[in-house]
Amino acid sequence: MSDALKHECGIAHIRLLKPLDYYKEKYGTAFYGVNKMYLMMEKQHNRGQDGAGFASIKLNTIPGERYISRVRSNQAQPIQDIFEQINQRINEEIKANPEYADDTDLQKRHIPYLGEVFLGHVRYGTFGKNSIESVHPFLRQNNWMHRNLIVAGNFNMTNVNKLFNNLVELGQHPKERADTVTVMEKIGHFLDSEVRKLYKKLKKDGYSKVEASPVIAEKLNVAKILKKSSKNWDGGYAMAGLIGHGDSFVLRDPAGIRPAYYYKDDEVVVVASERPVIQTVFNVDFEDVHELPPGNAIITKKNGNVSIKEIIEPLERKACSFERIYFSRGSDAEIYEERKMLGRLLMPEVLKSIKHDTLKTVFSFIPNTAETSFYGMVEAAQDELNKQKNEAILEEKETLTDARLQEILSHRLRTEKIAIKDVKLRTFITEDSSRDDLVAHVYDVTYGVVKPDDNLVIIDDSIVRGTTLKKSIIKMMDRLKPKKIIVVSSAPQIRYPDCYGIDMARLEDLVAFRAALELLRDNGKYEIVEEVYRKCKDQVDLEDREVQNFVKEIYDPFTDEQISAKISELLCDDDVNAEVQVIYQSVENLHKACPKNLGDWYFTGDYPTAGGNRVVNRAFMNFFEGKKDRAY
């Protein structure tokens, strides 16, 4: 992606189902779970670079022994940092106590981070905070083992204020309004309540406090706690949690917005945000890794029983299509084919733009996430070239010479790596003029492969703000002196903010929105902007389910092609000599390529939860009022 759109959070959860001696015997180390957690987190590093955290729980410890360990980092390489800390601590303990080296029981009793239940998180903070206090997992501590709660998630809630007020009504005093805190405290409240109820009943039945503890662990109804806790949540989430005595869960939102996959055998239960992570780390087949159904939780009890429970009635499935376009690793078998199809489906519009002249066209891509879509586009272009060859042969079959046949057959598709990203450069200066100059040099170009009368087709996976295209890529491409530059987006026009985890919060940052405003001005229809503002403001006091997305009216007067043409103008400075055209994927073709992930609210404005419409209206009001505040 050319724009600096950061990634989403990722979760990793492992529950070992055998005693640690088993892994020592079979795999040569009792630290099997810790090692696998490192791999799972590194394999999801693409999802977040702001911070990382790790937590573990030891099962069946005796009072006085530490059973919860947690380490977090917001350093430049956070995953490496936390595992260096873990490794250092383990080595120090074994060096100071050599008897621990081959004794699994002693290791478990005395070495931190070793356990049977693990939770990891890689973070991208959508609210821009990167203090260590903002890094997951979060820990809610209590002297009652059952009331300790560790939570980490990939999520954003649209109704944080409502959730905060709910906690206040329950008598709590939350320390801040962040959705992570409100979610954890809500789960914690109902966890406390359920433990109290169980103890009260057991006490009535004659159990002492000591006798009641293991029974509470056995009888604690995690699904019931989650149902009560999530009742008013509005957002996209894959929420993972560990309870002090050893129960664990991962809950997915009812629209399936955020991804979650799981694998289970007789040794482990594994959950992650991406399927290929589990496939690679545990060497299992595609068919062995399952998608957690929307609205469901995978719950593992302390005794190792695993169940999938419906917690919230599923809504219409609206799994995030951006996962398929950009966020998730392209090594997933389905995602790889979907990205290729996105490129292939764009080819008819590209051919129209180049007037089917494949011989005088160079095809390339924006590194590195658009590479797979590029392969799909090239396959479709090759099909077109083969068709042209066949037609030429048929047209000339009466006079065709061997030399002419060889000439026709020798035509090759011209594919080149034109844009080269200089990973060493960082736009570390925020002052505009200095920063613009740095942005302009983030990409290098390959000289000598584009001729002055060539078309240059370059595919990007999506165009959000268009800043890097305007300030760097198009200008760099223009230095090659092509006749025409066609920038192709494998995603449709991004018109609306996301409120479920992606950092696309401000409407005025979106180049499609700016293009629509320019078209309104050009056509004498700018009064629509004030009308939309008034309609949005009139809905402020309505319930979420009654709120409509009136921002759609900004785009309604224009076709997709008109907005694309205006975007082409906005991205092209006067000093660019080549003709520039931007071609976007259609929403229809997006759904054709990604039939299982139909979440498209950033393109269509059709939000899958009631809170989404409130967020987009708030974003528009912020724009109109000149506020830089976030809409959620």
C-alpha positions in Angstrom: 0.0 0.0 0.0 1.4 3.4 -0.9 -0.4 5.3 1.9 0.9 4.7 5.4 -2.2 2.9 6.6 -1.1 0.9 9.6 -2.3 -2.6 10.4 -4.7 -4.1 12.9 -4.0 -5.9 16.1 -3.4 -9.6 16.3 -4.1 -12.2 19.0 -2.4 -15.5 19.7 -3.7 -18.0 22.3 -2.4 -21.4 23.2 -3.8 -23.8 25.7 -1.6 -26.9 26.4 -3.8 -30.0 27.1 -1.1 -32.3 28.4 1.2 -32.0 31.4 4.5 -30.2 30.7 6.4 -33.5 31.1 4.6 -34.6 27.9 6.1 -31.8 25.8 9.5 -32.3 27.5 9.5 -35.9 26.4 8.1 -35.4 22.9 9.6 -32.1 21.9 12.6 -31.9 24.1 11.5 -28.9 26.1 8.9 -27.9 28.7 9.0 -24.4 27.0 7.1 -25.8 24.0 4.2 -23.4 24.6 6.5 -20.3 25.0 8.4 -21.1 21.8 5.2 -21.6 19.8 3.8 -18.3 21.2 6.9 -16.5 19.9 6.4 -17.9 16.5 2.7 -17.1 16.4 3.3 -13.5 17.4 6.2 -13.0 14.9 4.1 -14.5 12.2 1.4 -11.8 13.0 3.9 -8.9 13.3 2.3 -7.6 10.1 -0.7 -6.7 12.1 0.8 -4.3 14.6 4.1 -2.7 15.3 3.3 -0.3 18.2 3.6 -2.8 21.0 3.4 -6.5 22.0 2.4 -8.4 25.1 2.5 -11.9 26.5 0.8 -13.5 29.5 0.8 -17.0 30.9 -1.0 -18.9 33.6 0.3 -22.0 35.5 -2.4 -24.5 36.4 -2.8 -26.2 39.8 -0.2 -24.1 41.7 -0.2 -24.1 45.5 -0.9 -20.9 47.5 2.2 -18.7 47.8 3.4 -19.6 44.3 3.2 -17.1 41.5 0.9 -18.4 38.8 0.4 -15.4 36.5 3.2 -13.8 34.4 3.0 -10.9 32.1 5.4 -8.9 30.0 4.7 -6.0 27.6 6.8 -3.8 25.4 6.4 -0.6 23.3 10.0 -0.7 22.0 10.8 -0.4 18.3 10.9 -4.2 18.0 8.4 -5.2 20.7 8.1 -8.9 20.1 11.8 -9.4 20.1 12.1 -7.3 23.2 9.5 -9.2 25.3 11.0 -12.6 24.3 14.5 -11.4 25.1 13.2 -10.5 28.5 11.5 -13.9 28.9 14.6 -15.7 27.7 16.9 -13.7 29.9 14.8 -14.4 33.0 14.6 -18.2 32.2 18.4 -18.4 31.7 19.1 -16.5 34.9 16.9 -18.9 36.9 18.4 -22.0 35.5 22.0 -20.6 35.8 21.3 -19.8 39.5 19.6 -23.1 40.1 21.2 -25.8 37.9 18.8 -28.4 39.4 16.0 -26.8 37.4 17.5 -27.7 34.0 16.0 -31.2 33.7 13.2 -31.1 36.3 9.9 -30.0 34.8 8.2 -29.7 38.1 10.9 -27.4 39.5 10.8 -25.4 36.3 7.1 -24.9 36.5 7.2 -24.0 40.2 10.0 -21.5 40.1 10.5 -20.2 36.5 8.1 -17.4 35.3 6.3 -17.5 32.0 6.3 -21.3 31.9 2.7 -22.6 32.1 -0.1 -24.2 30.3 -2.2 -21.2 29.2 -0.8 -18.4 27.0 -2.1 -15.2 25.5 -0.2 -12.9 23.2 -1.0 -9.7 21.4 0.6 -7.5 18.7 -0.8 -4.0 18.8 -1.6 -1.1 16.5 -3.1 1.7 18.6 -5.8 3.4 16.6 -6.0 6.2 19.1 -2.4 7.1 18.7 -1.4 6.3 22.3 1.7 4.2 22.6 2.4 4.2 26.3 3.1 0.9 28.0 -0.2 1.2 29.8 -2.0 1.0 26.4 -0.3 -2.3 25.5 -2.3 -5.6 25.8 -2.8 -7.9 27.5 -4.5 -6.1 30.3 -4.6 -7.6 33.8 -7.4 -7.2 36.4 -5.9 -8.6 39.7 -7.6 -10.1 42.7 -6.5 -12.3 45.6 -9.3 -14.8 44.6 -7.7 -16.9 41.8 -11.1 -17.0 39.9 -11.4 -13.3 39.8 -8.1 -12.6 38.1 -8.7 -11.7 34.5 -6.3 -11.1 31.6 -7.8 -9.6 28.4 -6.4 -8.8 24.9 -8.2 -8.2 21.7 -8.4 -7.0 18.1 -11.2 -4.5 18.3 -12.8 -1.1 18.4 -16.1 -0.3 20.1 -18.3 2.4 18.6 -20.2 3.1 21.8 -17.5 3.6 24.4 -19.4 6.4 26.2 -22.4 4.2 26.6 -20.3 1.3 27.9 -18.5 3.7 30.3 -21.8 4.9 31.7 -23.0 1.4 32.1 -20.1 0.7 34.4 -20.8 3.8 36.4 -24.4 2.6 36.8 -23.1 -0.7 38.1 -21.2 1.3 40.8 -17.8 1.1 39.3 -15.3 3.9 38.9 -13.4 3.2 35.7 -10.0 4.9 35.4 -10.5 6.0 31.8 -13.0 5.8 28.9 -10.9 3.6 26.6 -12.8 0.8 25.1 -10.2 -1.7 26.3 -10.8 -0.7 29.9 -14.6 -0.6 29.7 -14.7 -4.1 28.1 -12.3 -5.6 30.6 -14.2 -4.1 33.6 -17.5 -5.3 32.2 -16.3 -8.9 31.9 -14.7 -8.5 35.3 -17.9 -7.3 36.9 -19.9 -10.3 35.7 -17.0 -12.6 36.6 -17.0 -11.3 40.1 -20.8 -11.6 40.3 -20.7 -15.2 39.1 -18.0 -16.2 41.5 -19.9 -14.7 44.4 -23.1 -16.5 43.5 -21.3 -19.8 43.2 -19.6 -19.3 46.5 -22.8 -18.3 48.2 -24.5 -21.5 47.0 -21.6 -23.7 48.0 -21.4 -22.1 51.4 -25.0 -22.9 51.9 -24.3 -26.5 50.9 -21.6 -26.7 53.7 -18.4 -26.1 51.7 -15.6 -24.2 53.4 -13.8 -21.4 51.4 -10.9 -23.7 50.7 -13.2 -26.6 49.6 -15.3 -24.2 47.4 -12.4 -23.0 45.3 -11.9 -26.0 43.0 -15.7 -26.4 42.7 -16.0 -22.8 41.6 -13.3 -23.4 38.9 -15.3 -26.4 37.7 -18.7 -24.9 37.7 -17.9 -21.3 36.5 -20.1 -20.7 33.4 -17.8 -18.7 31.1 -20.4 -18.5 28.3 -23.0 -17.0 30.8 -20.4 -14.3 31.8 -19.7 -13.4 28.2 -23.4 -13.2 27.3 -24.0 -10.7 30.1 -20.8 -8.8 29.5 -21.2 -8.3 25.7 -24.9 -7.5 25.8 -24.4 -3.8 24.8 -21.1 -4.0 22.8 -21.3 -2.4 19.4 -18.2 -2.9 17.3 -15.9 -5.4 15.6 -13.9 -7.6 17.9 -12.0 -10.8 18.5 -11.8 -10.7 22.3 -9.5 -13.1 24.2 -9.3 -13.7 27.9 -7.7 -15.9 30.6 -9.2 -16.4 34.0 -6.8 -16.9 36.9 -7.6 -20.5 37.6 -7.1 -21.5 34.0 -10.3 -21.1 32.0 -9.8 -19.3 28.7 -12.0 -17.9 25.8 -11.9 -16.1 22.5 -15.2 -14.3 21.5 -15.9 -13.0 18.0 -18.3 -10.2 17.2 -21.8 -11.2 15.8 -21.2 -9.8 12.3 -17.8 -11.5 12.0 -16.1 -8.2 11.3 -12.8 -9.2 13.0 -11.2 -12.5 12.1 -10.5 -15.5 14.4 -9.3 -19.0 13.6 -8.8 -22.0 15.8 -7.1 -25.5 15.7 -7.5 -28.3 18.2 -5.9 -31.7 18.7 -5.2 -33.8 21.8 -2.1 -31.7 22.7 -3.2 -28.0 22.1 -6.0 -25.6 21.5 -4.8 -22.7 19.4 -6.5 -19.4 18.3 -5.1 -16.7 16.1 -6.2 -13.8 13.9 -4.9 -15.5 10.8 -5.2 -19.0 9.5 -1.7 -19.4 7.9 -0.1 -18.5 11.2 -1.6 -21.6 12.8 -0.8 -23.7 9.7 2.8 -22.7 9.7 3.6 -22.8 13.4 1.9 -26.2 14.0 2.4 -27.7 10.6 -1.2 -28.5 9.9 -3.3 -28.5 6.8 -5.7 -25.8 5.6 -8.7 -28.0 6.4 -7.6 -28.5 10.0 -7.9 -24.8 10.9 -11.4 -23.6 11.4 -13.0 -20.1 11.4 -14.6 -19.2 14.7 -18.3 -18.5 13.8 -19.5 -14.9 14.3 -21.1 -14.3 17.7 -19.5 -17.5 19.1 -16.8 -18.1 21.6 -14.3 -21.0 21.9 -14.1 -21.8 25.6 -11.5 -24.0 27.2 -12.1 -25.0 30.8 -9.4 -25.7 33.3 -10.0 -29.4 33.0 -9.3 -29.2 29.2 -12.9 -29.5 27.9 -13.3 -27.3 24.8 -16.6 -26.0 23.5 -17.9 -23.6 20.9 -20.8 -21.6 22.3 -23.1 -19.1 20.7 -22.8 -16.0 22.9 -24.6 -13.4 20.8 -27.1 -14.1 18.0 -25.2 -13.7 14.8 -26.0 -10.7 12.5 -25.7 -10.7 8.7 -22.1 -11.8 8.1 -20.0 -8.7 7.2 -16.4 -10.0 7.6 -13.9 -7.2 6.8 -12.9 -7.2 3.2 -9.8 -5.2 3.9 -8.5 -8.3 5.6 -8.5 -10.0 2.2 -7.3 -6.9 0.3 -4.5 -5.9 2.6 -4.3 -6.7 6.3 -3.9 -10.5 6.4 -0.9 -12.4 5.2 -1.2 -13.3 1.5 0.1 -16.8 2.3 -3.4 -17.9 3.2 -4.6 -20.1 0.3 -8.0 -18.4 0.0 -6.6 -14.9 0.3 -3.9 -15.5 -2.3 -6.5 -16.6 -4.9 -8.8 -13.7 -3.9 -6.1 -11.1 -4.4 -5.2 -12.5 -7.7 -8.9 -12.4 -8.7 -9.0 -8.7 -7.7 -6.2 -8.0 -10.1 -7.8 -10.1 -12.9 -11.2 -8.4 -12.6 -9.6 -5.0 -13.1 -8.2 -5.9 -16.5 -11.2 -5.0 -18.7 -11.0 -1.3 -17.5 -7.3 -1.3 -17.9 -7.5 -2.6 -21.5 -10.0 0.1 -22.3 -7.7 2.7 -20.9 -4.7 1.5 -22.9 -6.9 0.9 -26.0 -5.9 -2.8 -25.9 -2.3 -1.8 -26.8 -0.4 -4.4 -24.7 2.7 -4.1 -26.8 3.3 -0.5 -25.8 2.3 -1.0 -22.1 4.5 -1.7 -19.1 2.8 -3.4 -16.2 4.1 -3.0 -12.6 2.9 -2.7 -8.9 3.4 -0.7 -5.8 5.6 -3.0 -3.5 4.9 -5.1 -1.7 1.3 -5.8 -0.7 -0.1 -5.3 -4.3 2.2 -7.9 -5.7 -0.4 -10.8 -5.6 -3.1 -8.6 -7.3 -0.4 -7.8 -9.9 0.0 -11.5 -10.7 -3.8 -11.7 -11.3 -3.8 -8.6 -13.5 -0.8 -10.0 -15.5 -2.5 -13.3 -16.1 -5.5 -11.5 -17.5 -3.2 -9.3 -19.6 -1.5 -12.4 -20.9 -4.9 -13.8 -21.9 -5.5 -10.6 -23.9 -2.1 -10.8 -25.5 -2.7 -14.5 -26.5 -6.0 -13.5 -28.0 -4.3 -10.7 -30.0 -1.7 -13.2 -31.3 -4.5 -15.6 -32.4 -6.4 -12.9 -34.1 -3.2 -11.7 -36.0 -2.4 -15.2 -37.1 -6.0 -15.8 -38.3 -6.1 -12.5 -40.2 -2.8 -13.1 -42.0 -3.1 -16.9 -42.5 -3.2 -16.6 -46.3 0.1 -14.6 -46.5 1.7 -15.6 -43.2 5.5 -16.3 -43.5 7.6 -18.1 -41.0 9.4 -14.8 -40.2 6.1 -13.0 -39.6 4.8 -15.9 -37.5 7.9 -15.8 -35.3 7.4 -12.0 -35.0 3.8 -12.5 -33.7 4.7 -15.3 -31.4 7.7 -13.4 -30.0 5.5 -10.7 -28.5 5.9 -10.8 -24.7 4.0 -9.0 -22.0 6.1 -6.2 -20.6 6.2 -6.6 -16.8 8.8 -4.8 -14.7 9.5 -3.8 -11.1 9.3 -0.1 -11.6 8.7 1.2 -8.0 11.3 0.3 -5.4 10.6 1.2 -1.8 13.6 2.5 0.1 12.9 0.9 3.5 15.8 2.9 5.1 14.0 6.2 4.7 11.6 7.4 7.4 9.5 10.5 7.3 10.7 11.5 10.7 10.2 15.3 10.3 6.7 16.5 10.8 7.1 20.1 9.5 5.2 20.1 6.2 7.7 21.3 3.6 10.6 19.2 5.0 8.4 16.1 5.3 7.0 16.5 1.7 10.5 16.4 0.4 11.3 13.2 2.3 8.0 11.6 1.2 8.9 12.3 -2.4 12.0 10.1 -2.1 10.6 7.1 -0.2 10.3 5.3 -3.6 13.0 4.9 -6.3 12.2 4.0 -9.9 13.8 1.6 -12.4 15.1 3.6 -15.3 15.4 2.5 -18.9 12.5 0.1 -19.3 9.8 2.6 -20.2 9.9 4.3 -23.6 8.5 7.8 -24.2 5.4 6.5 -26.1 4.5 3.7 -23.6 1.7 3.4 -21.2 2.6 2.6 -17.6 0.1 0.6 -15.6 0.9 0.3 -11.9 -1.4 -1.4 -9.4 -1.8 -0.6 -5.7 -3.9 -2.6 -3.3 -5.9 0.5 -2.2 -5.7 4.3 -2.3 -6.8 5.9 1.0 -5.4 9.4 1.2 -3.4 9.4 -2.0 -0.6 11.4 -0.3 2.3 9.2 -1.4 0.9 8.8 -4.9 0.7 12.5 -5.3 3.9 13.6 -3.7 6.1 10.7 -4.7 5.0 7.8 -6.9 3.3 9.6 -9.8 6.1 12.2 -10.0 8.7 9.4 -9.9 6.8 7.5 -12.6 6.6 10.7 -14.7 10.5 10.9 -14.8 10.4 7.8 -17.0 8.5 9.9 -19.6 5.6 7.5 -20.3 2.7 8.7 -22.5 0.1 7.7 -19.9 0.3 6.6 -16.2 -2.6 4.4 -15.1 -2.8 3.9 -11.4 -5.0 0.9 -10.6 -6.5 0.2 -7.2 -7.5 -3.4 -6.4 -9.9 -1.9 -3.8 -12.9 0.3 -4.5 -13.0 4.0 -3.6 -12.7 4.4 0.2 -15.4 6.9 1.0 -16.2 6.5 4.7 -14.3 6.1 7.9 -13.8 2.8 9.6 -14.8 2.4 13.2 -13.9 -1.2 13.8 -10.1 -1.2 14.0 -8.6 0.5 10.9 -7.1 3.9 11.3 -9.4 5.7 8.9 -11.2 8.0 11.2 -11.3 11.4 9.5 -13.4 12.0 6.4 -11.3 14.8 5.0 -8.2 12.5 4.9 -9.9 10.3 2.3 -9.2 11.4 -1.3 -12.6 10.1 -2.5 -14.3 12.4 -0.1 -12.2 15.4 -1.1 -13.0 14.6 -4.8 -16.7 14.5 -4.1 -16.5 17.9 -2.4 -14.7 19.3 -5.4 -17.3 17.9 -7.7 -20.0 19.6 -5.6 -18.2 22.9 -6.0 -17.7 22.4 -9.7 -21.4 21.7 -10.2 -22.8 24.4 -8.0 -24.2 21.8 -5.5 -22.1 22.6 -2.4 -25.2 23.4 -0.4 -25.6 19.7 -0.1 -22.7 19.8 2.4 -24.7 22.0 4.8 -27.8 20.0 4.3 -26.0 16.8 5.3 -24.5 18.6 8.3 -28.0 19.6 9.5 -29.4 16.1 9.0 -26.5 14.6 10.9 -26.9 17.1 13.8 -30.6 16.4 14.0 -29.8 12.7 14.8 -27.4 13.4 17.7 -30.0 12.5 20.4 -31.5 9.5 18.6 -30.9 5.9 19.6 -28.1 4.2 17.5 -30.6 2.0 15.7 -32.5 5.0 14.5 -29.5 6.9 13.1 -29.0 6.9 9.3 -25.9 7.5 7.3 -26.6 10.8 5.5 -23.0 11.2 4.4 -24.0 9.0 1.4 -25.7 12.1 0.0 -22.3 13.7 -0.6 -21.6 11.1 -3.2 -25.1 10.5 -4.6 -25.0 13.1 -7.4 -22.0 11.5 -9.1 -21.0 8.3 -10.8 -18.0 6.2 -9.7 -16.3 7.2 -12.9 -16.8 10.9 -12.3 -15.3 10.6 -8.8 -12.4 8.6 -10.1 -11.7 11.2 -12.8 -11.7 14.0 -10.1 -9.3 11.9 -8.0 -7.0 11.6 -11.0 -7.0 15.4 -11.1 -6.3 15.8 -7.4 -3.4 13.4 -7.5 -1.7 15.0 -10.5 0.3 18.3 -10.0 0.8 20.7 -12.9 4.4 19.7 -13.3 3.4 16.1 -14.3 3.7 15.7 -18.1 2.1 12.3 -18.6 -1.7 11.8 -18.7 -2.8 10.3 -15.4 -5.8 8.1 -14.9 -6.9 6.3 -11.7 -9.0 3.1 -12.1 -10.7 1.7 -9.0 -12.2 -1.8 -8.4 -16.0 -1.9 -8.4 -17.8 -3.0 -5.3 -19.5 -5.7 -7.4 -16.2 -7.2 -8.4 -14.9 -7.0 -4.9 -17.7 -9.2 -3.7 -17.1 -11.5 -6.7 -13.5 -11.9 -5.7 -14.1 -12.1 -1.9 -17.5 -13.8 -1.6 -17.0 -14.8 2.1 -15.9 -11.3 3.3 -18.7 -8.9 2.3 -17.9 -6.2 4.9 -17.7 -3.1 2.6 -18.8 -0.1 4.8 -15.7 1.9 4.0 -16.7 1.7 0.3 -20.5 1.8 0.5 -21.3 3.4 3.9 -23.4 0.3 4.8 -22.2 -0.2 8.4 -22.8 -3.7 9.9 -23.7 -2.4 13.4 -26.0 0.4 14.5 -23.1 2.4 16.0 -21.4 2.7 12.6 -23.9 5.3 11.3 -23.4 7.4 14.4 -19.6 7.3 13.9 -19.8 8.4 10.2 -22.2 11.2 11.0 -19.9 12.4 13.9 -16.9 12.3 11.5 -18.8 14.5 9.1 -19.8 17.0 11.8 -16.2 17.1 12.9 -15.2 17.9 9.3 -17.8 20.6 8.9 -17.0 22.2 12.3 -13.3 22.1 11.6 -12.6 19.8 14.6 -9.7 17.3 14.5 -11.3 15.0 17.1 -11.8 11.4 16.4 -15.4 10.2 15.7 -15.2 7.3 18.1 
